[in-house]
Amino acid sequence: MSASRLDLSGVVGAEIAAAPVKAFLDAHAGAAVDIHVNSPGGFVFEGLEIYNAVRDHGQVTMIVDSLAASAASLIAMGAERIVMKPGALMMIHRAAAMTLGNAEDHRQSADVLDKIDNQVVGIYASRSGMTRKRVADLLDKESWFNGEEATAAGLADQAEEASSGNDAPARASLNFKVDIRNLYRNPPRALFALLAKDIDSMTTPKTAPNPEAAPADVTGDILSRAATARLSAVETAEIVAKAGGNIEKARDLIIDAMAARDTQPRVVVGNDAGGDPDGHAAAIGEAIAAKLAGRTAAGPFAGMTAPALAGEWLRGRGVTLRSHDATSIVRQAMGTRQPFMNGPGFHTTSDFPTILGDQMQKSLANLFAAAESGASKIAGVGTMPDFRERSIGKLSSFPELLALGEGGEIKWGTLEESGEKISVATFARALSISFELLVNDNLGGVQRSLRDIAFAATNLKAKLIIDALLTTAMSDGKTLFHADHANIVTGDGADKPTVPSLDAVRQLMRQQKAIDGTTVLGLSPRTILVPSSLETQAQIVATATTPVSTADVNPFSGLAVAVEPRLDAVDATSWYGFVDPAVLPAVEFDTLEGTPVPRLEIADPADFSRLGAAYRVWWAAGAAPVEYRAAVKNPGA
């Protein structure tokens, strides 16, 4: 049975609106759906609303039939899977607005745009795995991607192959109610060629050259082609002189120059202007990520060895390989610091360790997420701007609302405040990628090291949370679970997880009072945390059943069970109930701003003595008990 289909075509905020999209998704709740998109973009807030609806639905395949630009590409990021049809294009850029008013009005508008861009950068970075800085740079340039490039960059999951040689979107599919030629700063020629026949294609002309063409036009064409081929100024001047105004001869000379410069095949993931270093880098990054994960890569570099990928990286940056054996290529890619020209600026060949590190960071983040323990499920999360200890403010319940008299006077109440303290500390470990490992194409060894680091980070997080739960003193000098906090079950209710023992946990939690000592909070457990010794029993009592009579009803079916095997060594009989941490966390786990997962970076990029690359993995994190009313301990049988 095929998935239900929704077509989104037109301007976001006009022909494409959030309300009908949400109605469609609601009508297909829990079911997989296909959404076909073809849009030049539109209003960012409408796009964000649709993005969130798509993301919340979960089972959405977004199919870009022709164009997903601006806000439309943002919508696509919410899908579980993104497919680029043959010839389809995707574009990402910064938000824009028109402001009418004085200087302050324009400043306020700029502030709003900065906030929008900050959110949008996070969405693209989360979906693609790119760093926020990398995404911000792409947005600055108004970046366009064909299917292959979008997939390599992590902005899509699949690029369908064309059944014919035509790799451009159909003209009819771009017939929007706005003239899209004036919407973009940096559109690819493939897009404009569909809308204006007078825009030349960047491909080789299939018709004979026009002998009447002005010499200046021919020279300009030759210069453009030579720049695309990354020829030097000297090579370009020689070709212009030898071609004598003949574009076909110039083309042959350019091909000969490229062949003479590098005898190895040069693979470039290019845009319509003839060469895209960023797309090329993204494709190599995807191939490295695939090798780390032990899967087959998509794109032009599928199946290449690590030395071959290093060679492609160098060639894609305009660097001539000094030799073509694996040892020399890896040495040149990892150890050389010779500057070379790439477009308007200088870069260095040491960028290859950076792209390797970027992919290792992505892999580490994925491995860390997969290894998360049960303790992570009961903790609230936060960020710290620096390493200084901060107070976590807690306010009592708001004073009761009083009837408003005829005079309309509002009575003032007071809020009582108390706070717990939390800070983060740094944890680190070094990781070296040896010269020999890369020559031997053993990136699987790197992945095993990353897996070890991920497990170490998971253990660290669990230990910090468990210590906060069981041993760290709160501001009153007592641990989270204490008789004075009225959050430890006693008497007959103290038992392994059963309906009566869960009821005892719930009753204690329901009767917890706010700081004022009188206002009942009425909390209830959302998750129980158990050692592995109680896992099966907890799953039994939390499993939904079909009752035959009212006596068989399980009021706790659907309760979330989090298993933390590290608790077995501490206390194999006790278990714990927690309020949803999104509502009221008992423990907070904080990381330094910008490091929600362990950070991997080059340890010393300027170390000329090292053949290979060294990386450091560090993480600044901490945990603290923040609210004893949000947790109850059952000591078990």
Secondary structure, DSSP 4 states (H G I P E B T S, - for coil): -PPEEEEEES-BTTTB-HHHHHHHHHHTTTS-EEEEEEE--B-HHHHHHHHHHHHHH--EEEEEEEEEETHHHHHHTTSSEEEEPTT-EEEE--------S-HHHHHHHHHHHHHHHHHHHHHHHHHH---HHHHHHHHHHTEEEEHHHHHHTTS-SEEPPPSSS--S--GGGG--SS-GGGT-SS--HHHHHTT-TTSPPSSPPSSPP-TTS-HHHHHHHHHHHHHHTT--HHHHHHHHHHHTT-HHHHHHHHHHHHHHH-SS-------TTT--HHHHHHHHHHHHHHHHHTSPPPSTTTT--HHHHHHHHHHHTTPPPS--SHHHHHHHHHH---EEEETTEEEETTHHHHHHHHHHHHHHHHHHHHT--GGGGGEEEEEESSSS-EEEEEEPPPPPP----TT-PPPP----EEEEEE--EEEEEEEEEEHHHHHTT-HHHHHHHHHHHHHHHHHHHHHHHHHHHHT-B-TTSSBSS-GGGT-B--GGG-SSS-HHHHHHHHHHHHT-B-TTSS-B-----SEEEE-GGGHHHHHHHTS----SSGGG--TTTT-EEEE-GGGTTT-SS-EEEE--TTTS-SEEEEEETT-SS-EEEES-TT-TT-SEEEEEEEEEEEEEE--GGGEEEE---
